[in-house]
Amino acid sequence: MGRDRWHLIEEEGALTLARRLPVRLDLAAETVLAGAVGRRRLAHLVRQDLWRALRDLRGFAPVVRVRRVAGGLHVVAGGAVAGRVPPGAQAHIAGLLEDPRHRARWAGRA
């Protein structure tokens, strides 16, 4: 795997985008996005914003899991952290997933 590559895993109806294998979620948040957008593109868009939000978190490796549910897509975003998870990191991810500007951008581009 090159530096620019991401692992895309499809299992049990979910698409998982991860930087490292095995997939590990030391911290995570989830949401449901209405509408039927592309899972792969959505996973990459959420991953980009997740990385921008947590790039200063040492040893952070993003993971995004997307699966279709009634009425939209269920998204779990988070990742592995090498070391201690700082207080509020999970709430920061949850805030990112619920931010109306991000949600509108994801829906418009995915």
C-alpha positions as CSV (number, residue, x, y, z in Angstrom):
1,M,0.0,0.0,0.0
2,G,1.4,3.4,-1.0
3,R,1.2,6.5,1.1
4,D,-1.9,7.8,-0.7
5,R,-3.8,4.5,-0.4
6,W,-6.7,3.7,1.8
7,H,-8.1,0.3,2.6
8,L,-11.7,-0.2,1.4
9,I,-13.5,-3.1,3.0
10,E,-17.0,-4.3,2.2
11,E,-18.5,-6.6,4.7
12,E,-22.0,-7.3,6.0
13,G,-23.5,-4.5,3.9
14,A,-21.1,-1.8,5.3
15,L,-18.2,-0.1,3.5
16,T,-15.3,0.7,5.7
17,L,-12.5,3.1,4.8
18,A,-9.4,2.8,7.0
19,R,-5.8,3.9,6.9
20,R,-4.5,0.9,8.8
21,L,-5.5,-2.7,9.3
22,P,-6.8,-4.2,11.4
23,V,-9.5,-1.6,11.8
24,R,-9.6,-0.1,15.3
25,L,-12.0,2.5,16.7
26,D,-10.5,3.9,19.9
27,L,-12.9,6.8,19.6
28,A,-16.0,7.1,17.4
29,A,-19.3,8.9,16.9
30,E,-22.2,8.1,14.6
31,T,-25.0,9.7,12.7
32,V,-27.6,9.0,10.0
33,L,-27.6,11.1,6.8
34,A,-30.8,11.3,4.9
35,G,-30.8,10.6,1.1
36,A,-29.2,8.1,-1.1
37,V,-25.7,9.3,-1.8
38,G,-22.6,7.2,-2.8
39,R,-21.1,5.4,0.1
40,R,-17.6,5.4,-1.1
41,R,-17.5,9.2,-1.9
42,L,-19.3,10.0,1.3
43,A,-16.7,7.9,3.3
44,H,-13.8,9.9,1.7
45,L,-15.5,13.3,2.3
46,V,-16.2,12.5,6.0
47,R,-12.6,11.1,6.3
48,Q,-11.1,14.3,4.9
49,D,-13.1,16.5,7.4
50,L,-12.3,14.2,10.2
51,W,-8.6,14.3,9.5
52,R,-8.7,18.1,9.3
53,A,-10.5,18.3,12.6
54,L,-8.1,15.9,14.4
55,R,-4.8,16.2,12.6
56,D,-3.1,17.4,15.7
57,L,-4.1,14.3,17.6
58,R,-0.8,12.3,17.7
59,G,-1.0,8.9,16.1
60,F,-4.6,9.3,14.8
61,A,-5.6,7.0,11.9
62,P,-9.1,7.8,10.6
63,V,-11.8,5.2,10.0
64,V,-15.2,5.8,8.4
65,R,-17.9,3.1,8.1
66,V,-21.0,3.7,6.0
67,R,-24.0,1.4,5.5
68,R,-27.4,1.8,4.0
69,V,-30.3,2.0,6.4
70,A,-34.0,2.9,5.9
71,G,-34.1,6.6,5.1
72,G,-30.4,7.1,4.4
73,L,-26.8,6.1,5.4
74,H,-25.6,5.3,8.8
75,V,-22.1,6.7,9.3
76,V,-19.6,5.8,12.0
77,A,-16.5,8.0,12.1
78,G,-13.5,7.8,14.3
79,G,-10.3,5.9,14.4
80,A,-7.3,4.5,16.1
81,V,-5.1,6.6,18.4
82,A,-1.6,5.8,19.4
83,G,-1.6,6.9,23.0
84,R,-4.0,8.6,25.2
85,V,-7.4,9.8,23.9
86,P,-7.8,13.4,25.0
87,P,-11.1,14.4,26.8
88,G,-13.6,15.8,24.4
89,A,-12.2,14.2,21.3
90,Q,-15.3,12.0,20.8
91,A,-17.6,15.0,21.3
92,H,-15.5,16.8,18.7
93,I,-16.2,14.0,16.2
94,A,-19.9,14.0,17.1
95,G,-20.1,17.8,16.6
96,L,-18.4,17.4,13.2
97,L,-21.0,14.8,12.1
98,E,-23.9,17.0,13.2
99,D,-22.6,20.2,11.7
100,P,-25.2,21.4,9.2
101,R,-22.5,22.9,6.9
102,H,-20.6,19.7,6.7
103,R,-23.8,17.6,6.2
104,A,-24.9,19.9,3.3
105,R,-21.5,19.6,1.7
106,W,-21.4,15.9,2.0
107,A,-24.9,15.5,0.6
108,G,-24.1,17.9,-2.3
109,R,-20.8,16.2,-3.3
110,A,-21.3,12.5,-2.5
